[in-house]
Amino acid sequence: MNRRSFIGTMGVLSTFGVPLASRAAKASAGHVVVVGGGYGGATAAKYLRLFSQGRLSVTLIEPNDNFVSCPLSNLVLEGSYSIDDVTRPYNELSDNHGIKLVQDTVTNIDADKKTVELASGDTLQWDRLVVSPGIDFMWDQMEGLDETVAESIPHAWKAGPQTVTLREQLEAMPDGGRFILSIPQAPYRCPPGPYERVCAVASYFKKHKPGAKVHIFDANEDVTSKGALFKAAWKEHYADIVEYMPAYKAVEVDAKNKQLIFELGEKEKADVINLIPPMRAGDIAHKAGLTTANDRWCEVDFLTFESVAVPNVHVLGDAIQVAPAMPKSGHMANQHGKTCAAAITALMLDGSVDNDPIYANTCYSFVTDAQAMHVSSVHRYSPEDKTMLSVEGAGGLSEAPSDKEGRHARAWSQRIWADVLT
């Protein structure tokens, strides 16, 4: 059978050349376990059921009881959203698609036995495994920082309780106080995210604490995404609030004195410190031997997202060693999930894996509570390079932030959350 599908910005029209709605559900032809219910994992779980028309049994293992979106979570810091506005339940994946939901944490992957062990003590068998673990932090790269310290010096780079903590710290700090954002060297989850956060915090200060300051210490040589647009927005909206310092790499934190220490010995104190640590693929991927790129990221075959190191295990989202110009973003993880689901369906149901996948990414960034801007790209598989390459002339960048794009950004979030979870 020849398979040809179009993986668009939000959906897939067909698989194996047959419209989805016309394929009748059949008895289970195998079991796929998906680890992690973020943009990549939840999408993969849903589309495995859709593409196989219910022939593949799917179990999604996720420790959290709700999906909390990192995209748009900076608006919680700004104050125009609450954490509830970026939170969605998982139950429709079960109700609408027959996915078995297991609220638990995977503690071990045995690729030889094809099992996963859970914190609860249960063991699950699988025929194919999808690992979408997101990111975890390299605590050893920052002296004085660990998970306990991060409760008071939050990263808020996994949306949820830490987002709320950081918002509460902003509310509690005095007018005239100082907020420091420390950005790690790339690669990290969501390249424009830290700079959008600058805008979110500055917007809150401008409205409620006009004497407060935002100081950015960036380990990178310059703003890593939408640089000219962010700098223009800082100048236009927050000239008296925001100060940007490139090539400042934090190496130590003194939580007791609310102080950061940088690689040349400089010391900076603040009322609130938002320290984003260096990151790598989620811990379970690291433990399972999937982090083959610098012991940090997971290399995959981009036609199937199967690990280059561990057969029958597929890795998605921010955890992978990305292709050139491919961002670590929620939208991109959603595209990974669909490509992977289509490939696994073909592999398990004797179909043909698509050798020419194409997918798109859009990333919105808010610069005020209303104005946003975007960067978009299209990526196509190169058989010569065996990776995804940007399609020349496709995609684009906003000329300037606007209220219209702010409305588009909010609409985008509703559409993609529906695509992932309903």
Secondary structure by P-SEA (a helix, b strand, c coil): cbbbbbbccccccccccccccccccccccbbbbbccccccaaaaaaaaaaaacccbbbbbbbcccbbbbccccccccccccccccccccaaaaaaccbbbbbcccccccccccccccccccbbbbbcbbbbcccccccccccccccccccccccccccccaaaaaaaaaaaaccccbbbbbbbccccccccaaaaaaaaaaaaaaaaccccbbbbbbccccccccaaaaaaaaaaacccccbbbbcccccccccccccbbbcccbbbbbcccccccccccccaaaaaaccccccccbbbccccccccccccccccccccccccccccccaaaaaaaaaaaaaaaaaaaaccccccccccbbbbbbbccccccccccbbbbbbccccccccccccbbbbccccaaaaaaaaaaaaaaaaaacc
